[in-house]
Amino acid sequence: MRILVVEDERRMAELLRQGLSEEGHSVTTASEGREALRLAQCCSYDLIILDVMLPGMDGCAVARTLRATRNQTPILMLTARDAAGDIVRGLDAGADDYLTKPFTFEVLFARVRAVARRGPIPRGVCLQAGDLTLDPANHEVKRGSRAVNLTRTEFAILELLMRDAGRVVSRDRLIEGVWGVGADIESNTLDAFMRLLRAKVEPPGDSALIQTVRGIGYLLRSEP
């Protein structure tokens, strides 16, 4: 995989570069947010490992800018903060996953493998549930005539739910389908993404489509 590592601490950046290179990945490093943005916009990467605390333009701003320009490269965000609000802000900015410092390289490599297993978003016919439509080919979601901008992970979760609209999709199946079998995903990660997804597809004034089935998983109603 081609990986862009964005980390301003030189020692950490070198450790990440060396460790990922030894795993067979091609690694480019950047130490500032604007440099990272320039590289991500002019080059093609399979994954961006993005630290939150960066000089000038922080990681959340980089993620938001990339998503605003329809760059869907998966983003794994690194943060020394583990408060729920900080994690949600990172995910809401466009990150696909997060990893709190300190972390082991075994966990980091597992997250990278999970991204590789997911591969590209499959092409196919448009899916529809009520007034919600999803186009896998163009990575587009609409609620009625309103466009819904989703991160790669939010899109993958919604696609799984829409392919089984009207039926309960278990938590384990969602995790395996989005992050890969055996992925080391923290228990609250799926819940955090579901909250973000609901806020985007079920804003105030729109009817609810996604239902929580306690102890089992989630169900997308085929009709509101």
Secondary structure, 3 states (H helix, E strand, C coil): CEEEEECCCHHHHHHHHHHHHHCCCEEEEECCHHHHHHHHHHCCCCEEEEECCCCCCCHHHHHHHHHHCCCCCCEEEEECCCCHHHHHHHHHCCCCEEEECCCCHHHHHHHHHHHHHHCCCCCCCCEEECCEEEECCCCEEEECCEEECCCHHHHHHHHHHHHCCCCEEEHHHHHHHHHCCCCCCCCCHHHHHHHHHHHHHCCCCCCCCEEEECCCEEEECCCC
